[in-house]
Amino acid sequence: MSKKDYYEVKEGKIDRKRRHCPKCGQGVFLAEHGDRISCGRCGYTEFKKK
Protein backbone atom coordinates (compact mmCIF):
# COMPACT_ATOMS: atom_id res chain seq x y z
CA MET A 1 0.00 0.00 0.00
CA SER A 2 1.12 3.54 -0.60
CA LYS A 3 0.84 6.31 1.98
CA LYS A 4 -2.21 7.81 0.25
CA ASP A 5 -4.16 4.61 1.00
CA TYR A 6 -3.82 5.22 4.76
CA TYR A 7 -5.92 8.41 4.66
CA GLU A 8 -9.46 9.31 3.64
CA VAL A 9 -11.15 12.72 3.43
CA LYS A 10 -14.56 12.86 5.11
CA GLU A 11 -16.57 16.07 5.44
CA GLY A 12 -13.46 18.15 4.73
CA LYS A 13 -11.38 16.46 7.45
CA ILE A 14 -8.65 13.84 7.22
CA ASP A 15 -9.50 10.40 8.59
CA ARG A 16 -6.59 8.05 9.28
CA LYS A 17 -7.39 4.41 8.54
CA ARG A 18 -4.60 2.84 10.60
CA ARG A 19 -3.12 3.45 14.03
CA HIS A 20 0.18 5.25 14.54
CA CYS A 21 3.08 3.64 16.39
CA PRO A 22 3.13 4.86 20.02
CA LYS A 23 6.95 4.82 20.09
CA CYS A 24 7.72 6.36 16.66
CA GLY A 25 4.87 8.89 16.66
CA GLN A 26 2.76 10.46 13.92
CA GLY A 27 3.37 9.33 10.34
CA VAL A 28 4.57 5.81 11.17
CA PHE A 29 1.68 3.38 10.81
CA LEU A 30 1.28 -0.06 12.37
CA ALA A 31 1.02 -3.01 9.99
CA GLU A 32 -1.93 -5.35 10.50
CA HIS A 33 -1.19 -9.08 10.48
CA GLY A 34 -3.48 -11.99 11.26
CA ASP A 35 -2.60 -12.27 14.94
CA ARG A 36 -0.82 -8.98 15.69
CA ILE A 37 -0.15 -5.38 14.74
CA SER A 38 3.45 -4.27 14.46
CA CYS A 39 5.73 -1.39 13.54
CA GLY A 40 8.25 -2.11 10.81
CA ARG A 41 10.49 0.72 11.94
CA CYS A 42 11.08 0.02 15.65
CA GLY A 43 9.61 -3.48 16.09
CA TYR A 44 6.78 -2.49 18.46
CA THR A 45 4.19 -5.33 18.54
CA GLU A 46 0.74 -5.79 20.03
CA PHE A 47 -0.93 -9.19 19.86
CA LYS A 48 -4.63 -9.36 19.02
CA LYS A 49 -6.93 -11.04 21.47
CA LYS A 50 -8.78 -14.10 20.25
Secondary structure in CASP SS format (residue, H / E / C, confidence):
PFRMAT SS
TARGET T0000
AUTHOR 0000-0000-0000
METHOD secondary structure of the structure
MODEL  1
M C 1.00
S C 1.00
K H 1.00
K H 1.00
D H 1.00
Y H 1.00
Y E 1.00
E E 1.00
V E 1.00
K E 1.00
E C 1.00
G C 1.00
K E 1.00
I E 1.00
D E 1.00
R E 1.00
K C 1.00
R C 1.00
R C 1.00
H E 1.00
C E 1.00
P C 1.00
K C 1.00
C C 1.00
G E 1.00
Q E 1.00
G E 1.00
V E 1.00
F E 1.00
L C 1.00
A E 1.00
E E 1.00
H C 1.00
G C 1.00
D C 1.00
R E 1.00
I E 1.00
S E 1.00
C C 1.00
G C 1.00
R C 1.00
C C 1.00
G C 1.00
Y C 1.00
T E 1.00
E E 1.00
F E 1.00
K C 1.00
K C 1.00
K C 1.00
END
